[in-house]
Amino acid sequence: MKKVTLTFDNGPTPGITDKVLDILARKNLKSTFMMVGRNLEDPSAASLLENIHAAGHWIGNHSYTHSVAFGERQDGEYVEAEIGKTQQLLGKYVHPSRFFRPFGNDGQVGPHLLSEAALSYLLRHRYTGVLWNSVPHDWDDQAGWVERCLADVSRQDWTVSVLHDIAHAALPRLPELLDRLGDSGVTITQDFPDEVILMRDGSPVSLPDSYIAERP
């Protein structure tokens, strides 16, 4: 049976994330929220952490600024600021496996994902790096993202889809997507396949050299 893991990136966003939580609760579904650290500087956004955690969703680190991929800026100070600062803001709500999702430049994979400094930091601090195999572009294609997600699901056994709990993204059509996935008979799960796990608790899993930028 096909599996689907839905994840939500770039939040938390007051007025959006809480509505996503309500929709998931009505379907009794669990997800993972990969959070941008600077959003958590807003107390109203940070207050959502408790609700997300209490509902049984997992919480991960999606960098502090979500602006420059590690492979494009290779200094260690940038790595510490982007990962370490966000981890501090997530505090007790972060998943025990220390989930981290790198910035992918519109969902792309390649050597821009990691620098040697970033890789060393993630391994040394025992993070679990989580990628994806479906980016339906909910943030910039309201007309087509649901169909694109369903097409990804149809062509692979286990789909890990990146949606977004930000304005003008997944929220308006999320109930439709969940209904159509339910009608198709797939299993929606919270777990991740090894194929999208760079490292687990600091041990490499699916970590090709092609995801690590060469030194300039």
ROTORVEX-47754 format. One record per residue: x negated, z negated, y of N, C-alpha, C, O, CB in turn; residue in three letters. Coordinates in steps of 0.1 Angstrom, whole numbers, padded with zeros to 4 digits, always signed. Atoms other than C-alpha are relative to their C-alpha. Glycine has a CB too. Example, Ala and Ser with C-alpha at 12.3 -4.5 7.8 and 13.67 -1.06 7.14 Angstrom:
2
-0009+0000-0012-0123-0078-0045-0009+0000+0012-0019-0007+0012+0010-0012+0000ALA;+0009+0000-0011-0137-0071-0011+0008-0008+0011+0003-0009+0022-0004+0014+0005SER;
***
This chain:
216
-0008+0000-0012+0000+0000+0000-0009+0000+0012-0019-0007+0013+0010-0012+0000MET;+0008-0001-0013-0013+0009+0035+0001-0014+0007+0011-0020+0007+0005+0011+0008LYS;+0000+0012-0009-0023-0020+0058-0003+0004+0014-0009+0014+0017-0011-0009-0005LYS;+0003-0002-0014-0023-0022+0095-0003-0013+0007+0004-0023+0005+0013+0006+0007VAL;+0003+0011-0008-0040-0047+0117+0001+0003+0015-0006+0013+0020-0014-0006-0003THR;-0002-0003-0015-0028-0048+0154-0008-0010+0008-0007-0022+0005+0015+0000+0003LEU;+0007+0009-0009-0051-0062+0180+0003+0003+0015+0007+0014+0018-0016+0001-0002THR;-0004-0002-0014-0046-0067+0217-0012-0004+0009-0018-0015+0008+0012-0009+0004PHE;+0012+0002-0008-0075-0063+0242+0003-0001+0015+0014+0003+0019-0009+0012-0002ASP;+0001+0000-0014-0083-0070+0278+0009-0010+0007+0009-0010+0020+0004+0014+0005ASN;-0007+0011-0007-0059-0099+0285-0008-0012+0001-0020-0012+0000+0013-0002-0008GLY;-0014+0001-0001-0046-0124+0288+0005+0003+0014-0002+0002+0024+0004-0014-0003PRO;-0006-0005-0013-0022-0111+0315+0014-0008+0001+0023-0005-0006+0002+0015+0000THR;-0013+0006-0002+0006-0134+0328+0011+0010+0002+0009+0019+0010-0001-0010+0012PRO;-0011-0010-0001+0039-0117+0325+0000+0011-0010+0010+0018-0012+0001+0005+0014GLY;+0002-0010+0010+0026-0094+0298-0003-0006-0013+0005-0004-0023-0011+0010+0004ILE;+0003+0006+0013+0009-0114+0271+0011-0009-0005+0013-0009-0017-0013-0008+0002THR;-0011+0009+0005+0037-0139+0269+0012+0008-0005+0018+0003-0015+0005-0009+0012ASP;-0011-0008+0005+0062-0111+0264-0004+0007-0014+0004+0008-0023+0004+0011+0010LYS;+0005-0005+0012+0040-0096+0237+0001-0011-0011+0005-0008-0022-0015+0004+0001VAL;-0001+0011+0010+0039-0130+0220+0015-0002-0005+0017-0004-0017-0004-0013+0007LEU;-0014+0001+0004+0077-0131+0220+0004+0011-0009+0011+0008-0019+0009+0001+0013ASP;-0003-0011+0009+0080-0097+0204-0006-0002-0014+0000+0000-0024-0006+0014+0006ILE;+0006+0003+0013+0055-0106+0177+0007-0011-0007+0008-0011-0020-0015-0003+0002LEU;-0007+0011+0006+0073-0139+0171+0013+0004-0007+0016-0001-0018+0002-0011+0010ALA;-0013-0005+0006+0106-0121+0165-0002+0007-0013+0007+0007-0022+0007+0009+0010ARG;+0003-0007+0012+0089-0101+0138-0008-0008-0010-0011-0004-0021-0007+0013+0003LYS;+0009+0009+0008+0069-0131+0124-0013+0007-0003-0018+0006-0014+0008-0004-0012ASN;+0013-0007+0002+0037-0111+0129-0011-0008+0007-0009-0014+0018+0001+0014+0005LEU;+0012+0006-0006+0002-0124+0137-0010+0010+0003-0011+0021-0004-0006-0011-0010LYS;+0009-0010-0005-0024-0106+0156-0013-0007+0005-0014-0019+0003+0006+0009+0011SER;+0012+0006-0006-0058-0111+0173-0001+0005+0014+0001+0017+0017-0013+0004-0008THR;+0001-0003-0014-0062-0112+0211-0015-0001+0004-0021-0011+0004+0009-0009+0008PHE;+0014-0001-0004-0097-0100+0223+0000-0001+0015+0005+0008+0022-0007+0013-0005MET;-0002+0003-0014-0100-0115+0258-0012+0003+0009-0023+0001+0005+0004-0015+0001MET;+0010-0002-0010-0119-0106+0289-0002-0013+0008+0008-0018+0013+0005+0012+0010VAL;+0003+0013-0006-0136-0136+0303+0005-0003+0014+0010-0013+0018-0014-0003-0001GLY;-0003+0002-0014-0130-0131+0340+0015-0002+0002+0019-0008+0012-0005+0012+0008ARG;-0015+0003-0001-0092-0131+0334+0002-0015-0001+0012-0020+0005+0007+0008-0011ASN;-0003+0014+0002-0095-0167+0323-0004-0009+0011-0002-0021+0011-0008-0004-0013LEU;+0003+0007-0012-0108-0177+0357+0014-0003+0007+0014-0012+0016-0009+0008+0009GLU;-0013+0003-0006-0071-0175+0367+0007-0010-0009+0010-0008-0020+0009+0014+0000ASP;-0006+0010+0008-0054-0207+0356+0013+0004-0007+0016-0001-0018+0003-0012+0009PRO;-0012-0004+0006-0021-0190+0349-0003+0009-0013+0005+0009-0022+0009+0008+0009SER;+0004-0008+0011-0039-0166+0325-0006-0010-0011-0003-0009-0023-0010+0011+0003ALA;+0006+0009+0010-0060-0194+0309+0011-0009-0007+0008-0013-0018-0010-0009+0008ALA;-0010+0008+0006-0028-0214+0303+0007+0007-0012+0013+0000-0021+0011-0004+0010SER;-0006-0007+0012-0017-0187+0278-0008-0003-0013-0003+0000-0024+0000+0015+0003LEU;+0009+0002+0012-0046-0196+0255+0007-0009-0010+0007-0007-0022-0013-0006+0004LEU;-0006+0010+0009-0027-0226+0241+0012+0006-0007+0014+0003-0019+0004-0013+0008GLU;-0012-0006+0007+0005-0206+0234-0004+0010-0010+0002+0011-0021+0008+0007+0011ASN;+0004-0010+0010-0014-0178+0217-0005-0007-0013-0002-0003-0024-0012+0009+0006ILE;+0005+0008+0011-0033-0203+0195+0011-0007-0008+0010-0007-0020-0011-0010+0005HIS;-0010+0008+0007-0003-0224+0187+0009+0009-0008+0015+0005-0018+0009-0007+0011ALA;-0008-0009+0007+0016-0193+0176-0007+0006-0013-0001+0014-0020+0004+0012+0009ALA;+0008-0004+0012-0011-0187+0149-0008+0013+0002-0013+0019-0008+0010+0002-0011GLY;+0008-0012-0002-0028-0157+0165-0014-0004+0002-0018-0016+0005+0005+0007+0013HIS;+0014+0002-0001-0065-0154+0165-0005+0005+0014+0001+0014+0020-0008+0007-0011TRP;+0005-0003-0013-0085-0153+0197-0015+0003-0001-0023-0004-0007+0002-0012+0010ILE;+0014-0005+0000-0118-0134+0203-0005+0003+0014+0003+0003+0023-0001+0012-0009GLY;+0007-0002-0012-0143-0126+0229-0002+0015+0002-0007+0022-0006-0014-0007+0000ASN;+0002-0014-0003-0143-0091+0246-0008+0002+0013-0005+0011+0020+0014+0006+0002HIS;+0009+0000-0011-0170-0098+0272+0006-0005+0013+0018-0007+0013-0005+0015+0003SER;-0005+0006-0013-0167-0112+0307+0006+0010+0010+0016+0007+0015-0011-0008+0006TYR;-0005-0009-0010-0164-0082+0329+0006+0013-0006+0014+0020+0001-0011+0004+0009THR;-0006-0012+0006-0155-0054+0304-0004+0012+0009+0005+0020+0013+0015-0001-0002HIS;+0004-0010-0010-0175-0030+0326-0011+0009-0004-0010+0021-0003-0004-0007+0013SER;+0012-0008+0004-0209-0018+0312-0003-0003-0014-0005-0015-0018-0012-0002+0009VAL;+0003+0002+0014-0215-0013+0275-0015-0005-0002-0023-0002+0006+0002+0013-0008ALA;+0013+0006+0002-0245-0032+0261-0011+0010-0001-0022+0008+0003+0000-0010-0011PHE;+0010-0010+0002-0263-0001+0251-0004+0007+0013-0015+0014+0013+0005+0010-0010GLY;+0003-0006-0013-0263+0011+0287-0006-0010+0010-0010-0006+0021+0013+0006+0006GLU;+0007+0010-0008-0277-0022+0301-0006-0010-0010+0001-0018-0015+0010-0007+0010ARG;+0006+0007+0011-0302-0038+0278-0006-0013+0003-0013-0018-0006-0010+0010-0006GLN;+0007+0013-0002-0314-0069+0295+0008-0012-0006+0020-0012-0007-0001-0002+0015ASP;-0006+0011+0007-0308-0102+0278+0008-0009+0009+0018-0015+0004-0011-0008-0006GLY;-0008+0008-0009-0295-0119+0309+0015+0005+0001+0024-0003+0002-0006+0000+0014GLU;-0014-0006+0000-0265-0095+0309+0007-0004-0012+0019-0007-0012-0001+0016+0001TYR;-0006+0004+0012-0258-0103+0273+0005-0014+0001+0016-0017-0003-0010+0002-0012VAL;-0003+0014-0001-0258-0140+0280+0012-0002+0009+0021-0010+0006-0012-0008+0004GLU;-0011+0001-0010-0235-0136+0310+0013+0005-0006+0024-0001-0004-0004+0007+0013ALA;-0013-0006+0005-0210-0113+0292+0006-0007-0012+0018-0009-0013-0003+0014-0003GLU;-0005+0007+0012-0208-0131+0259+0001-0015+0001+0012-0021-0001-0009+0004-0012ILE;+0000+0014-0001-0218-0166+0265+0009-0006+0010+0016-0016+0007-0014-0005+0004GLY;-0009+0006-0010-0198-0172+0296+0015+0001-0004+0022-0008-0003-0001+0007+0014LYS;-0014-0002+0005-0166-0158+0280+0002-0010-0011+0013-0016-0012+0002+0014-0005THR;-0002+0010+0011-0172-0180+0249+0003-0014+0006+0011-0021+0000-0012+0000-0009GLN;-0003+0013-0006-0173-0211+0271+0014-0001+0006+0020-0011+0005-0010-0002+0012GLN;-0013+0000-0005-0141-0201+0288+0011-0001-0010+0021-0007-0009+0002+0012+0009LEU;-0009+0000+0011-0124-0196+0255+0001-0014-0006+0011-0018-0011-0004+0010-0011LEU;+0000+0014+0004-0134-0231+0245+0005-0002-0014+0001+0005-0024+0008-0008+0009GLY;-0005+0004+0013-0116-0247+0216+0009+0010-0007+0012+0008-0018+0006-0014+0001LYS;-0010-0010+0005-0092-0218+0212-0006+0012-0007+0001+0019-0014+0009+0005+0011TYR;+0006-0011+0007-0117-0193+0199+0000-0001-0015-0001-0013-0020-0015+0002+0005VAL;+0000+0001+0014-0116-0184+0163-0013-0005-0006-0023-0003+0000+0003+0015-0006HIS;+0012+0006+0005-0140-0203+0141-0011+0010-0004-0023+0006-0004+0003-0008-0012PRO;+0010-0010+0003-0157-0171+0131-0006+0007+0012-0014+0016+0011+0006+0011-0009SER;+0006-0005-0012-0165-0164+0167+0001+0015+0002-0009+0023+0003-0015-0004+0001ARG;-0003-0014-0002-0149-0130+0170-0005+0006+0013-0003+0000+0023+0015+0003-0002PHE;+0004-0007-0012-0165-0106+0194+0002+0015-0002-0001+0021-0012-0015-0002+0003PHE;-0002-0015+0000-0155-0070+0202-0007+0006+0012-0005+0002+0024+0015+0003+0001ARG;+0007-0006-0011-0179-0049+0223+0008+0010+0008+0018+0015+0003-0013+0007-0006PRO;-0007-0010-0009-0168-0027+0252-0004+0014-0005-0016+0017-0007-0005-0002+0015PHE;+0002-0013+0007-0164+0008+0237+0001+0013+0009+0000+0024+0004+0009+0001-0011GLY;-0002-0012-0009-0160+0031+0268+0012+0008-0005+0010+0019-0011-0013+0009-0001ASN;-0012-0007+0004-0124+0041+0261+0001+0002-0015+0007+0012-0020+0001+0014+0006ASP;-0002+0000+0014-0126+0033+0224-0010+0008-0008-0007+0010-0020+0013+0004-0003GLY;+0010-0008+0008-0156+0053+0214-0010-0009-0007-0012-0021-0003-0008+0009+0010GLN;+0010+0007+0007-0182+0042+0189-0013+0008+0001-0012+0021+0002+0003-0003-0015VAL;+0013-0007-0001-0219+0051+0191-0011-0010+0005-0008-0022+0006+0001+0011+0010GLY;+0012+0008-0004-0253+0038+0204+0003-0008+0013-0005-0017+0016-0012+0008+0001PRO;-0003+0008-0012-0237+0025+0236+0006-0014-0003+0006-0022+0006+0010+0008+0009HIS;-0007+0012+0004-0220-0003+0217-0009-0012+0002-0005-0023+0007+0005+0000-0014LEU;+0009+0012+0001-0250-0026+0213-0014+0003+0005-0019+0015+0003-0001-0006-0014LEU;+0014-0001-0002-0285-0031+0226-0007-0009-0010+0000-0017-0017-0004-0005+0015SER;+0007+0009+0009-0312-0048+0206+0002-0015+0005+0003-0024-0004-0015+0003+0000GLU;-0003+0014-0005-0307-0079+0229+0013-0005-0004+0015-0016-0008-0002+0000+0015ALA;-0014+0004+0004-0270-0079+0222+0001-0003-0015+0007-0013-0019+0010+0010+0004ALA;+0000+0003+0014-0275-0076+0185-0006-0013-0004-0001-0020-0012-0006+0012-0007LEU;+0007+0012+0003-0300-0103+0184+0008-0013+0004+0008-0022-0004-0014-0001+0007SER;-0009+0011-0005-0277-0126+0204+0011-0003-0010+0014-0014-0013+0005+0003+0014TYR;-0012+0002+0009-0247-0120+0181-0004-0005-0013+0003-0014-0019+0007+0014-0001LEU;+0005+0005+0013-0267-0126+0150-0005-0014+0001-0001-0022-0008-0011+0009-0006LEU;+0006+0013-0002-0285-0156+0163+0011-0011+0002+0010-0022-0003-0010-0001+0011ARG;-0010+0010-0003-0253-0173+0175+0012+0002-0010+0023-0004-0008+0005+0002+0014HIS;-0009-0001+0011-0234-0163+0143+0014+0005+0004+0024-0001+0000+0001-0014-0007ARG;-0013-0006-0004-0207-0141+0158+0005+0009-0012-0003+0013-0020-0001+0008+0013TYR;-0006-0011+0009-0183-0118+0138+0004+0011+0009+0013+0010+0017+0012-0006-0008THR;-0002-0012-0008-0184-0084+0154+0011+0009-0005+0011+0013-0017-0013+0008+0002GLY;-0012-0006+0004-0151-0066+0152+0002+0014+0007+0004+0013+0020+0013-0009+0001VAL;-0003-0013-0006-0146-0028+0158+0014+0004-0003+0023-0004-0003-0010+0010-0005LEU;-0014-0005+0001-0116-0006+0152-0001+0014-0006-0012+0020-0007+0007+0002+0014TRP;+0000-0014+0004-0106+0028+0137+0013+0007+0005+0017+0017+0000+0000+0000-0016ASN;-0012-0006-0007-0075+0035+0159+0000-0005+0014+0001-0017+0017+0013-0003-0008SER;-0001+0003-0015-0074+0037+0197+0011+0009+0005+0007+0020+0010-0013+0001+0008VAL;-0010-0009-0003-0040+0052+0205+0002+0003+0015+0011+0010+0019+0013-0004-0006PRO;-0001-0002-0015-0045+0050+0243+0013-0003+0006+0019+0004+0014-0003+0015+0003HIS;-0012+0005-0006-0015+0030+0252-0001-0002+0015+0009-0002+0022+0004-0014-0007ASP;+0001+0003-0014-0029+0023+0286+0000+0013+0009+0002+0012+0021-0014-0006+0003TRP;+0000-0012-0008-0030+0060+0297+0009+0011-0005+0008+0022+0000-0014+0005+0002ASP;-0008-0011+0005-0005+0079+0276+0013-0007-0006+0014-0008-0019-0008+0008-0011ASP;-0012+0006+0004+0029+0062+0274+0008+0010-0009+0016+0005-0017+0008-0004+0012GLN;-0009-0009+0007+0045+0094+0261-0005+0002-0015+0003+0006-0024-0001+0014+0007ALA;+0005-0003+0013+0022+0097+0231-0007-0010-0009-0011-0008-0020-0009+0011+0001GLY;+0008+0010+0007+0005+0065+0221+0006-0005-0013-0001-0007-0023-0003-0011+0009TRP;-0006+0005+0012+0030+0053+0195-0001+0011-0011-0005+0007-0022+0016-0002+0002VAL;+0001-0011+0010+0030+0087+0177-0015+0001-0004-0018+0003-0016+0004+0013+0005GLU;+0014-0001+0004-0008+0087+0178-0004-0012-0009-0012-0010-0018-0009-0001+0013ARG;+0003+0011+0009-0010+0052+0163+0006+0003-0014-0001+0000-0024+0006-0013+0006CYS;-0006-0003+0013+0014+0062+0135-0007+0011-0007-0009+0010-0020+0015+0004+0002LEU;+0008-0010+0007-0007+0093+0128-0013-0006-0005-0017-0002-0016-0003+0011+0010ALA;+0012+0007+0005-0038+0071+0125+0004-0008-0013-0004-0008-0023-0005-0009+0010ASP;-0005+0008+0012-0018+0049+0100+0002+0009-0012-0001+0005-0023+0012-0008+0003VAL;-0003-0009+0011-0008+0079+0080-0012+0006-0007-0011+0009-0019+0009+0011+0005SER;+0012-0007+0005-0043+0092+0075-0010-0010-0006-0021-0005-0012-0007+0008+0010ARG;+0010+0009+0006-0061+0060+0064+0007-0012-0006+0018-0015-0003-0010-0005+0011GLN;-0006+0011+0008-0056+0031+0040+0002-0013+0008+0012-0020+0006-0008-0003-0012ASP;+0000+0013-0008-0063+0003+0065-0003+0003+0014-0015+0007+0017-0009-0011-0006TRP;+0001-0004-0014-0058+0009+0102-0002-0013+0008+0006-0022+0007+0012+0008+0005THR;+0002+0011-0009-0072-0015+0128+0002+0006+0014-0007+0013+0019-0014-0007-0001VAL;-0004-0006-0013-0055-0005+0161-0003-0008+0012+0001-0020+0012+0014+0005-0001SER;+0003+0007-0013-0066-0014+0196+0012+0003+0009+0013+0014+0014-0013+0004+0006VAL;-0010+0000-0010-0036-0021+0218-0004-0009+0012-0014-0015+0011+0014-0004-0005LEU;+0004+0008-0012-0036-0038+0252+0011-0008+0006+0022-0003+0008-0006+0010+0011HIS;-0010+0009-0007-0018-0068+0267-0003+0000+0015-0005-0011+0020+0000-0014-0007ASP;+0002-0001-0014-0022-0055+0302+0012+0008+0006+0020+0014-0002-0013+0007+0004ILE;-0011-0007-0005+0002-0038+0326-0001+0015-0003-0012+0020-0005+0000-0001+0016ALA;-0001-0015+0003+0014-0002+0318-0007+0004-0012-0014+0014-0013-0006+0007+0012HIS;+0007-0003+0012+0001-0003+0283+0010-0002-0012+0021+0005-0012-0012-0010-0003ALA;-0007+0001+0012+0016-0014+0249+0014-0006+0002+0024-0002-0006-0007-0007-0010ALA;-0012+0008+0000+0044-0037+0260+0013+0008+0000+0022+0005-0009+0000-0008+0012LEU;-0013-0007+0000+0073-0012+0268+0004+0006-0013+0016+0006-0017+0000+0011+0010PRO;-0004-0006+0013+0071+0005+0234-0005-0007-0012-0003-0002-0023-0006+0014+0000ARG;+0005+0007+0011+0057-0022+0213+0011-0003-0011+0009-0001-0023-0006-0014+0004LEU;-0010+0001+0010+0091-0030+0197+0003+0012-0009+0005+0012-0021+0013-0005+0006PRO;-0002-0013+0007+0095+0007+0188-0011+0002-0011-0008+0005-0022+0000+0011+0010GLU;+0011-0002+0009+0061+0008+0172+0002-0009-0012+0000-0005-0024-0014-0003+0006LEU;-0002+0009+0011+0068-0023+0151+0011+0004-0009+0010+0002-0021+0002-0015+0005LEU;-0012-0004+0008+0102-0010+0140-0005+0012-0009-0001+0013-0021+0011+0004+0009ASP;+0004-0012+0008+0086+0023+0129-0010-0003-0010-0010+0003-0021-0005+0011+0010ARG;+0009+0005+0010+0058+0006+0111+0008-0006-0011+0005-0004-0023-0011-0009+0006LEU;-0008+0006+0010+0083-0015+0093+0008+0010-0008+0009+0008-0021+0010-0010+0006GLY;-0008-0010+0007+0104+0015+0084-0009+0008-0010-0004+0013-0020+0007+0009+0009ASP;+0009-0008+0009+0073+0032+0069-0005-0008-0012-0011-0002-0021-0012+0004+0008SER;+0004+0008+0012+0067+0003+0045-0014-0005+0000-0018-0010-0011+0003+0008-0012GLY;+0013+0005+0000+0032-0006+0056+0000-0015+0001+0010-0021+0005-0008+0006+0011VAL;+0002+0014-0001+0019-0041+0054-0008-0003+0013-0019+0002+0015-0007-0006-0012THR;+0007+0004-0012+0010-0056+0088-0007-0013-0002+0000-0023-0005+0009-0001+0013ILE;+0008+0012+0004-0018-0081+0083-0009-0004+0012-0011+0003+0021-0009+0003-0012THR;+0008+0006-0011-0040-0103+0105-0015+0002-0003-0024+0001+0005+0003-0015+0002GLN;+0014-0001+0004-0072-0097+0085-0006+0014+0004+0000+0022+0009-0001-0001-0015ASP;+0008-0012-0003-0099-0070+0090-0007+0005-0012-0013-0003-0020-0010-0003+0012PHE;+0008-0006+0011-0115-0046+0065-0015-0001+0004-0018-0001+0015+0005+0014-0003PRO;+0015+0000-0002-0153-0047+0061-0004+0012+0008-0014+0011+0016-0007+0000-0013ASP;+0004-0012-0007-0154-0012+0075-0001-0001+0016-0008+0006+0022+0009+0011-0003GLU;+0001+0002-0015-0148-0025+0111-0007-0013+0004-0007-0016+0015+0014-0001+0005VAL;+0007+0012-0003-0169-0056+0108-0015+0003+0001-0021+0006-0009+0003-0011-0011ILE;+0015-0003-0002-0204-0052+0123-0008-0011-0007-0017-0008-0015-0003+0000+0015LEU;+0006+0012+0007-0214-0087+0112+0010-0011-0002+0020-0011+0006-0013-0005+0008MET;-0009+0011+0002-0196-0117+0098-0008-0013+0000-0016-0015-0008+0008+0002-0013ARG;+0007+0013-0002-0207-0152+0109-0015+0002+0000-0023-0006-0005+0004-0009-0012ASP;+0015-0003-0003-0241-0137+0119-0007+0007-0011-0019+0009-0010-0006-0013+0001GLY;+0006-0008+0010-0247-0117+0087+0005+0014+0000+0017+0016+0001+0003-0006-0014SER;-0005-0014-0001-0246-0079+0089+0009+0004-0011+0007+0001-0023-0013+0009+0000PRO;-0009-0006+0010-0218-0061+0071+0000+0015+0001-0005+0021-0008+0015-0006+0002VAL;+0000-0015-0002-0212-0026+0084-0006+0003+0014+0000+0004+0024+0015+0006+0000SER;+0008-0001-0012-0239-0022+0110-0010+0011+0000-0022+0009-0002-0008-0014+0002LEU;+0009-0012+0000-0254+0013+0112-0009+0000+0012-0005-0005+0023+0008+0013-0001PRO;+0009-0002-0011-0284+0020+0134+0006+0008+0011+0002+0007+0023-0013+0006-0005ASP;-0006-0008-0010-0263+0045+0152+0009-0007+0010+0013-0001+0020+0008+0011-0007SER;-0008+0008-0010-0244+0017+0170-0009-0008+0009-0004-0015+0017+0009-0009-0008TYR;+0010+0008-0008-0276+0003+0186-0008+0010+0008-0015+0019+0003-0009-0008-0010ILE;+0007-0009-0009-0292+0019+0216-0015-0002-0002-0020-0013-0004+0004-0003+0015ALA;+0015+0000+0000-0329+0028+0215-0005-0005+0013+0002-0004+0024-0006+0014-0003GLU;+0006+0004-0012-0351+0012+0240-0004+0011+0009-0008+0022+0004-0013-0009-0003ARG;+0004-0011-0009-0356+0033+0271-0015+0002+0001-0019+0011+0008+0006-0002+0014PRO;
***
